[in-house]
Amino acid sequence: MIYRSKAPLRIGLAGGGTDVSPYCDLYGGAILNATISLYAYASIEPLTTNMIVIEAVDRKEIVSYPLTGSLPIDGQLDLACGVYNRLVRDYGNMPSGFKLTTFVDAPAGSGLGTSSTLMVAILGAFAEWLQLPFGEYDVAHLSYRIERIELAMAGGKQDQYAATFGGVNFMEFYDNDKVIVNPLRIKPKYMHELSNNLLLYFTATSRLSSTIIEAQSKNVTDKKQESIEAMHQLKEQARMMKEALLKGNIDEIGAILDYGFRYKKQMAQGISNSLMDEMYETALAAGATGGKISGAGGGGFMMFYCPGNNHYAVKEALGKFGGEFRPYQFTEQGLFTWTI
């Protein structure tokens, strides 16, 4: 038997950063995101030997350990080891040795929530194997606790919930780890128009998001008013985006993205840089009406909203930077697990 799972990556459309503590604990955060047809995958194959083998195919990394009660957290495939350690602690020893194989459709540091989505997929594969009674909120919350608290990986809360629930969601974040996921019922023609006009562009760079997020959190702790006010405006941007999508005012989205991008750069140093600013201005000059850096910033994917048929001109104008446009579709389903 093989126990499999897949979870979708997401694009953050508005409110990015307001799901990060301590901002969301003090003021409440709001984010609007949507999952796309890029995935993190995990498969578990039980073994007849008392060995644990973990392989990240996309990263060309593989480690093995004797079947034990705790795996080392030493920088080698820590997400998988963290999930294993927590489940052994909560539910007891595994029924046998196993091989865990993972793969992600986008590189780490790309701004699409890759690490958190992989965490959800790994937890989903174990839940399928062990028949754990997890609901959606259980999976998302436990994934968050393992990654952010137990493994101390800096970041927000939206990615785990997006990967688990799937679809287009308006999410609210409060203190004491309270999260409310509000699925949005958006007419299909509006979503098709959005995917037609919203380009996903990989800048051929990656970044370590934790350093940017740590700086953002410190700005809130230090009560830097410019950063805090920028986050307030990004929370308002999430509400603006929700209204535009629900009402079908799709061509307002470019301006809403631009509004958020200019405030996001005020949250912390390193969110943008001269090259990414040049890409952004080049896209606007070619006909885009707005856009943003995906995720924490500093590299990875950018998005550009191109009304009408402007996306052809924008693609041509950005060709000189050597990046890659990534085709995608919006998806409705979140984490899915199965046995074969």
C-alpha positions in Angstrom: 0.0 0.0 0.0 1.1 3.6 -0.7 -0.5 6.5 1.2 -0.5 9.7 -0.8 -1.4 13.4 -0.4 -1.3 16.6 -2.4 -1.9 20.2 -1.3 -2.1 23.3 -3.5 0.2 26.3 -3.3 -1.4 29.7 -3.0 -1.1 33.2 -4.3 -1.8 35.9 -1.8 -4.0 38.6 -3.4 -4.3 41.0 -0.5 -3.4 41.6 3.2 -0.1 39.7 3.1 1.9 40.1 6.3 -1.1 40.9 8.6 -1.2 37.2 9.6 2.2 37.4 11.2 2.6 37.8 15.0 2.7 40.1 16.9 0.6 42.2 14.5 -2.4 39.8 14.2 -2.3 39.3 18.0 -2.5 43.0 18.7 -4.7 44.3 15.9 -6.2 41.4 14.1 -5.2 40.4 10.6 -7.0 39.8 7.3 -5.9 38.1 4.1 -7.4 37.1 0.8 -5.7 34.3 -1.0 -6.4 31.7 -3.6 -5.0 28.3 -4.3 -3.5 27.4 -7.7 -2.7 24.3 -9.7 0.8 23.9 -8.4 1.2 21.4 -5.6 3.2 19.8 -2.8 3.1 16.0 -2.8 3.9 13.4 -0.2 3.8 9.6 -0.3 4.4 7.1 2.5 5.4 3.5 1.7 5.5 1.2 4.8 8.7 -0.9 4.9 9.4 -4.4 6.2 12.6 -3.1 7.9 12.8 -0.9 11.0 14.2 2.0 9.0 12.9 5.5 8.2 13.9 6.9 4.8 13.0 10.5 3.8 13.6 11.7 0.3 12.9 15.2 -1.1 13.0 14.4 -4.8 13.0 18.0 -6.0 15.8 19.0 -3.7 17.8 15.8 -4.4 18.1 15.1 -0.6 17.7 11.8 1.1 18.3 10.8 4.7 17.7 7.5 6.6 17.4 6.7 10.3 16.6 3.6 12.4 13.0 3.5 13.5 13.1 5.5 16.7 10.9 7.7 18.9 12.5 11.0 17.8 14.4 12.2 14.7 17.1 14.9 14.8 16.2 18.5 13.9 19.5 19.4 12.2 18.6 21.3 9.0 18.1 18.1 7.0 14.5 17.8 5.9 13.3 19.2 9.2 9.7 19.6 8.1 9.3 15.9 7.8 11.2 15.1 10.9 9.1 17.7 12.8 5.8 16.1 11.7 7.1 12.6 12.7 8.3 13.7 16.1 5.0 15.4 16.9 2.8 12.5 15.8 4.9 10.0 17.8 4.6 12.2 20.8 0.8 12.5 20.4 -0.1 9.0 19.1 2.7 6.6 19.9 5.2 4.7 17.7 4.7 4.2 14.0 3.4 0.7 13.0 6.5 0.0 10.9 9.4 1.6 9.2 8.5 3.6 6.1 9.8 5.7 3.2 8.4 9.2 2.9 8.9 10.8 -0.5 8.1 14.5 -1.2 8.1 16.8 -4.2 7.0 20.5 -4.7 6.1 22.1 -8.0 7.8 25.4 -7.1 11.2 26.0 -5.5 11.7 26.9 -1.9 11.7 30.7 -1.3 9.4 31.4 -4.3 6.7 33.2 -2.3 3.9 30.7 -2.9 3.9 29.1 0.6 6.0 26.1 -0.4 7.3 25.1 3.0 3.9 25.4 4.8 2.1 23.6 1.9 4.6 20.8 2.1 4.1 20.6 5.8 0.4 20.1 5.2 1.0 17.5 2.6 3.3 15.5 4.8 0.9 15.7 7.7 -1.9 14.6 5.3 0.0 11.5 4.2 0.6 10.4 7.8 -3.0 11.0 8.6 -4.1 8.8 5.7 -1.7 6.1 6.8 -2.5 6.2 10.5 -6.2 7.0 10.0 -6.0 10.1 12.3 -9.4 11.8 12.9 -8.3 15.3 11.6 -10.7 17.9 10.3 -9.5 20.9 8.2 -8.9 23.2 11.1 -7.0 20.4 12.9 -4.6 19.9 10.0 -4.0 23.6 9.4 -3.5 24.4 13.1 -1.2 21.5 13.8 0.9 22.3 10.7 1.2 25.8 11.9 2.2 24.7 15.4 4.8 22.3 14.2 6.4 24.7 11.7 6.2 28.0 13.5 6.4 27.0 17.2 8.2 23.7 17.5 10.6 24.2 14.5 10.8 27.9 15.1 10.5 28.8 11.4 9.5 32.4 11.1 6.4 33.1 9.1 2.7 33.8 9.1 -0.4 31.6 9.4 -2.2 31.9 6.1 -0.3 29.3 4.1 -1.2 26.3 6.2 -4.9 27.2 6.1 -4.9 27.9 2.3 -3.2 24.6 1.6 -5.7 22.7 3.8 -8.9 24.4 2.8 -8.2 25.3 -0.9 -10.2 27.7 -3.0 -10.6 31.5 -2.6 -10.7 32.5 1.1 -11.0 35.6 3.2 -9.1 34.7 6.4 -9.1 36.5 9.7 -6.4 36.1 12.3 -6.6 37.0 16.0 -4.7 36.4 19.2 -4.5 32.9 20.9 -4.1 31.3 17.4 -7.7 32.0 16.5 -8.3 31.8 12.7 -11.5 32.1 10.8 -11.6 30.9 7.2 -14.4 32.4 5.1 -14.7 30.7 1.7 -15.8 33.1 -1.0 -18.4 32.1 -3.6 -17.2 34.0 -6.7 -18.8 33.5 -10.0 -16.8 31.3 -12.3 -16.6 34.0 -15.1 -14.9 36.4 -12.6 -12.3 33.8 -11.7 -11.6 32.9 -15.3 -11.2 36.6 -16.1 -8.8 37.0 -13.1 -6.7 34.1 -14.2 -6.6 35.4 -17.8 -5.4 38.8 -16.7 -3.2 37.9 -13.7 0.3 36.9 -14.8 2.5 34.8 -12.5 6.1 35.6 -13.1 9.1 33.8 -11.6 12.0 36.2 -11.3 14.5 33.3 -11.3 15.6 34.3 -7.8 14.7 33.0 -4.4 15.0 34.4 -0.9 15.1 33.5 2.7 11.7 34.8 3.8 12.4 34.3 7.5 14.8 37.3 7.6 12.2 39.6 6.1 9.4 38.3 8.4 11.6 38.7 11.5 12.3 42.3 10.6 8.6 42.9 10.0 7.8 41.4 13.5 10.5 43.5 15.1 9.0 46.7 13.6 5.7 45.9 15.3 7.3 45.0 18.6 9.3 48.3 18.4 6.1 50.2 17.7 7.4 51.7 14.4 4.4 53.6 13.3 5.2 53.6 9.5 5.3 49.8 9.5 2.2 49.4 11.6 0.2 51.8 9.6 1.3 50.0 6.4 -0.1 46.8 7.9 -3.4 48.5 8.7 -3.7 49.6 5.1 -2.9 46.0 3.9 -5.7 44.7 6.1 -8.0 47.2 4.4 -6.7 46.1 1.0 -8.0 42.5 1.8 -11.5 43.9 2.4 -11.3 45.9 -0.9 -10.2 42.8 -2.8 -13.0 40.7 -1.3 -15.6 43.3 -2.4 -14.1 43.6 -5.9 -14.1 39.9 -6.5 -17.6 39.3 -5.1 -19.1 42.1 -7.1 -17.2 41.3 -10.3 -15.3 44.5 -10.4 -12.3 42.6 -11.8 -10.5 45.5 -13.5 -10.3 47.3 -10.1 -7.9 44.6 -9.0 -4.9 46.1 -10.6 -5.3 49.3 -8.7 -5.9 47.4 -5.5 -2.8 45.3 -6.0 -0.8 48.5 -6.7 -2.2 50.1 -3.5 -1.0 47.1 -1.5 2.4 46.8 -3.1 3.3 50.4 -2.3 2.3 49.9 1.4 3.9 46.5 1.7 7.3 47.9 0.9 7.0 50.1 4.0 6.6 47.1 6.3 10.3 46.1 6.4 13.6 46.4 4.6 14.3 43.9 1.8 10.7 43.3 0.6 11.6 44.8 -2.7 14.9 45.7 -4.4 16.0 47.8 -7.3 15.7 44.9 -9.8 12.2 44.0 -8.7 11.2 47.7 -8.7 12.5 47.9 -12.3 10.5 44.8 -13.3 7.4 46.3 -11.7 7.7 49.7 -13.5 8.5 47.9 -16.8 5.2 45.9 -16.4 3.2 49.1 -15.7 4.7 50.9 -18.7 3.7 48.0 -20.9 0.0 48.0 -19.8 -0.2 46.3 -16.3 -2.3 48.3 -13.9 -0.8 46.8 -10.7 0.9 43.9 -9.2 2.9 42.6 -6.2 5.7 40.4 -5.0 4.3 37.1 -3.8 4.9 36.1 -0.2 7.2 37.9 2.1 9.1 39.6 -0.7 12.8 39.9 -1.7 12.6 37.5 -4.6 10.6 34.5 -6.0 7.3 35.1 -7.9 5.7 38.4 -8.9 2.2 39.0 -10.1 0.9 41.5 -12.6 -2.6 42.4 -13.4 -3.1 43.1 -17.1 -6.6 44.2 -18.2 -7.9 43.6 -21.7 -5.3 41.8 -23.8 -2.3 43.7 -22.3 -0.7 40.6 -20.9 0.9 39.9 -24.3 2.7 43.3 -24.3 3.7 42.8 -20.6 5.2 39.4 -21.3 7.2 40.8 -24.2 8.4 43.8 -22.1 9.6 41.6 -19.2 11.4 39.1 -21.5 14.6 41.1 -21.1 14.9 40.1 -17.4 15.2 36.4 -18.1 12.4 35.2 -15.8 9.7 32.7 -16.5 5.9 33.0 -16.8 4.3 30.1 -15.0 0.9 28.9 -16.3 -1.7 28.1 -13.6 -5.4 27.7 -12.9 -7.2 28.5 -9.7 -8.3 25.5 -7.8 -11.2 24.8 -5.4 -9.9 21.8 -3.5 -7.4 21.9 -0.7 -5.5 19.0 0.8 -6.5 15.6 -0.7 -5.3 12.2 0.5 -5.8 8.7 -0.8 -4.5 5.1 -0.6 -3.4 3.0 -3.5 
